[in-house]
Amino acid sequence: MKNQSYHIVFDKEYYFPKNNFGQRNNQHPSWTLKPFEETELMFGGLIKNKLNRLIEFDKSFLANGQELKNQSFGINFKDFFNVQINGENLFYRHLENGEIERINKTIKIGIDYSNHPLKETKIKVVKTPESLLNQEWEGNCNKIGGNPIWVQKPEFLTCPSCKKEMTFIFQLDSGIPDLNANNNYEIMFGNDGVCYTFWCNEHKISGYLWQST
């Protein structure tokens, strides 16, 4: 697909906010965008090394100039939570055989955070309309490419290998269904925040951070 900014479209039976007010206001125009029918990407569930799949780009897909064909993005949520509360970020190296290895040598586990996967589904995408290219933190903040929707000030990661700024690839909002019964079956990134995914194409390294209130 062309290098564009895309909003993720979930089937309403899978996920649609209940509130018609506040941050995820279900009346916001970003929730009514019509997706491309020919594009479906795997979302949620588990991948190799028992990582939790976020998005699997199984088709030719450009996000901010990065070719993502056959790249899966997955993380361990317990590791993610604990590195973030310690002021660090989580990085993985993507190998040619499809394996994804954690780069962080040690992670101090201070809180036994849930590592349940997101509920597995297939997602569709829609080209972000011009009116939402610089969207504020409201409505549907799940997107691929384009400009990040920041909760706080802009914050880009640096590749741990080449020390260059990484490319923003996609972001996922809190509230998406997971398999954790102890948290009402919904993922939380910090205090109701957003998870941001970055990529270094030269070294095939993904990086993750979240921002919350």
C-alpha positions in Angstrom: 0.0 0.0 0.0 1.1 3.6 -0.6 2.9 5.5 2.1 -0.1 7.2 3.9 -1.5 7.8 7.3 -4.1 5.2 8.2 -6.7 4.8 10.9 -7.3 1.2 12.2 -10.9 0.1 11.8 -12.2 -2.6 14.3 -15.3 -4.6 13.7 -17.9 -3.0 16.1 -18.6 -6.4 17.6 -14.9 -6.6 18.5 -14.4 -3.1 19.9 -16.4 0.1 20.0 -16.4 2.6 22.9 -19.5 2.7 25.1 -19.2 6.4 26.0 -20.5 9.2 23.8 -18.4 11.7 25.7 -14.8 12.1 26.9 -11.5 10.9 25.5 -12.9 8.0 23.4 -16.1 9.7 22.5 -17.9 7.2 20.2 -19.5 10.2 18.3 -16.1 11.4 17.1 -15.8 11.2 13.3 -12.7 9.0 13.5 -15.0 6.1 14.5 -17.1 6.2 11.4 -14.4 6.0 8.7 -15.1 3.4 6.0 -12.2 0.9 5.6 -10.5 -0.6 2.5 -12.2 -3.9 2.1 -9.2 -5.6 0.5 -6.9 -5.0 3.4 -7.0 -7.2 6.5 -4.2 -7.5 9.0 -3.8 -10.0 11.9 -4.2 -8.4 15.3 -3.8 -9.7 18.8 -3.2 -13.3 19.9 0.3 -14.9 20.3 3.3 -15.2 18.0 6.7 -16.9 18.3 8.6 -16.8 21.7 5.1 -16.4 23.4 5.1 -12.7 22.6 1.7 -10.9 22.3 1.1 -10.0 18.7 0.1 -6.3 18.2 -0.1 -6.1 14.4 1.2 -8.5 11.7 1.9 -6.9 8.3 1.4 -9.8 6.0 1.0 -7.7 2.9 3.0 -5.0 1.2 2.6 -2.1 3.5 4.4 1.3 3.7 4.3 3.2 7.0 6.2 6.5 7.0 8.5 5.2 4.3 9.2 1.8 5.9 8.3 -1.4 4.0 6.7 -3.7 6.5 5.8 -6.8 4.5 5.9 -9.9 6.6 6.9 -8.1 9.7 5.1 -9.0 13.0 5.2 -6.7 16.0 4.8 -8.3 19.4 5.8 -7.6 23.0 5.7 -9.0 26.5 3.3 -6.7 28.4 4.8 -7.5 31.8 8.3 -6.4 30.5 6.8 -3.4 28.8 5.1 -2.2 32.0 8.1 -2.7 34.2 10.7 -1.0 31.9 8.3 2.0 31.5 7.9 2.5 35.3 11.7 2.4 35.6 12.1 5.2 33.0 13.3 2.9 30.2 12.0 1.6 26.9 11.5 -1.9 25.4 13.4 -3.0 22.3 13.3 -6.2 20.1 15.5 -7.4 17.3 13.6 -9.1 14.4 15.5 -12.0 12.9 15.3 -13.3 9.3 13.7 -16.5 10.4 10.8 -14.6 11.9 11.9 -14.8 15.5 11.8 -11.7 17.7 14.4 -11.4 20.5 14.3 -8.9 23.4 17.3 -6.6 23.3 17.0 -5.4 27.0 19.4 -7.7 28.8 17.8 -7.4 32.2 14.4 -6.0 33.3 13.7 -5.5 37.0 10.2 -6.9 37.6 8.8 -4.9 40.4 5.1 -5.4 39.5 3.5 -8.6 38.3 1.6 -6.9 35.5 -0.7 -8.9 33.3 0.8 -10.5 30.2 -2.5 -11.7 28.7 -2.6 -11.2 24.9 -5.0 -8.9 23.1 -8.0 -10.7 21.8 -7.2 -12.0 18.3 -9.0 -10.6 15.3 -8.4 -9.1 11.9 -8.3 -5.4 11.4 -8.9 -3.1 8.4 -7.5 0.3 7.7 -8.7 3.5 6.1 -6.8 6.4 4.7 -6.8 9.2 7.3 -8.8 12.1 6.0 -7.1 15.5 5.9 -9.2 16.8 8.8 -7.7 14.2 11.1 -4.0 14.2 10.0 -3.1 16.2 13.1 -5.8 14.7 15.4 -5.8 15.5 19.0 -6.0 12.8 21.7 -9.7 12.0 21.3 -11.9 9.5 19.4 -10.2 6.6 17.6 -6.5 7.0 18.3 -5.5 3.6 16.9 -3.5 4.3 13.7 -0.7 3.3 11.4 1.8 5.8 9.9 1.4 9.6 9.6 1.8 11.7 12.7 1.5 10.2 16.2 -1.4 11.4 18.3 0.5 12.3 21.5 -0.9 12.2 25.0 2.0 14.3 26.2 4.8 16.1 24.3 6.4 14.4 21.2 8.8 11.7 22.2 10.7 9.6 19.6 12.9 6.6 20.3 16.6 6.2 19.3 17.8 2.9 17.9 20.0 1.1 20.4 22.2 -0.1 17.6 22.8 2.9 15.3 21.7 5.6 17.7 19.6 7.2 15.0 16.0 8.3 15.5 13.5 5.5 14.8 10.5 5.8 12.6 7.0 5.9 14.1 5.0 3.0 12.8 1.7 2.6 14.7 0.0 3.4 18.0 -2.7 1.5 20.0 -4.9 3.1 22.6 -6.0 1.6 25.9 -9.4 -0.1 26.1 -8.7 -2.7 23.3 -10.0 -6.1 24.3 -7.6 -8.5 25.9 -7.9 -11.9 27.8 -7.4 -10.5 31.3 -10.5 -11.1 33.4 -9.0 -9.2 36.3 -9.1 -5.9 34.3 -12.5 -6.1 32.6 -10.9 -7.8 29.5 -9.2 -4.6 28.3 -5.6 -3.5 28.0 -4.3 -0.5 29.8 -1.1 1.3 28.9 -0.3 3.1 32.1 -3.1 5.3 33.3 -5.4 4.9 30.3 -2.7 5.9 27.9 -1.4 5.1 24.4 1.3 2.6 23.2 3.6 3.9 20.4 5.7 1.6 18.2 8.9 2.6 16.4 11.1 0.9 13.8 14.7 1.0 12.6 14.7 -0.6 9.2 18.5 -0.8 8.9 18.9 -3.0 11.9 15.3 -4.5 12.0 14.7 -3.3 15.6 11.3 -2.3 17.1 10.9 -0.1 20.1 8.0 0.7 22.3 6.9 3.5 24.7 3.7 4.6 26.2 2.3 8.0 27.3 -0.5 8.5 29.8 -1.9 11.1 32.1 
